[in-house]
């Protein structure tokens, strides 16, 4: 009887947990690591720091990352959808990440009779509830959570990254999230940080709003990427002051709670 083909895949997000998992597997699951495919769903709209971090991971692990790209660029998809993605209508994730990943898996099924696909996910033992939102739960893909199985939590992840020498992604110096530069989930303060750290990307995002408003003769109901304020209004000095004041405290608390403060400052 023909052996079933078996795949081992680790989906990197460009963040710390999935990166730590790759290093953890190298050190603790070497037989699987050897066959492991590191994949990253590249929206082609990621932060420059994310691309730098991915390059660094490849060097540190001496392993190539498979970068899965969407069939259509964000610009193209925006023309087709004709409205901004938002926390309510999150078409960006479906088009830029979920569909390309499903295609990647579908290619593995081609010509293979019921292969075994083990998908390794960097969910930690202290965030078990996230495992409930299992997107790919089906008979073909088996999701595996090594950090949960080994009981590893946030502090363990930080230790793995420190010990390996890779550290945390550079965007943590000004942002607490990975993802697209225009992500509608980011706070107003994060937008201002993008403005300061990558003005080119901020203005690229702003151009989408300006073009849209112009086309709609300023009657467009939703302001733009952010539900409350346009990017143009956000960089108005009065608003900058208000946004900064509110968020300084929130940011410091976040870093301290997550023990990142001492690593960065
Ligand atoms: S990072 Fe944000 S903008 Fe990018 S796909 Fe995910 S939800 Fe959408």
Boltz pocket constraint, residues with backbone or C-beta under 6 A from the ligand:
constraints:
  - pocket:
      binder: B
      contacts: [[A, 43], [A, 85], [A, 90], [A, 92], [A, 93], [A, 96], [A, 97], [A, 178], [A, 179], [A, 180], [A, 182], [A, 183], [A, 184], [A, 185]]
      max_distance: 6.0
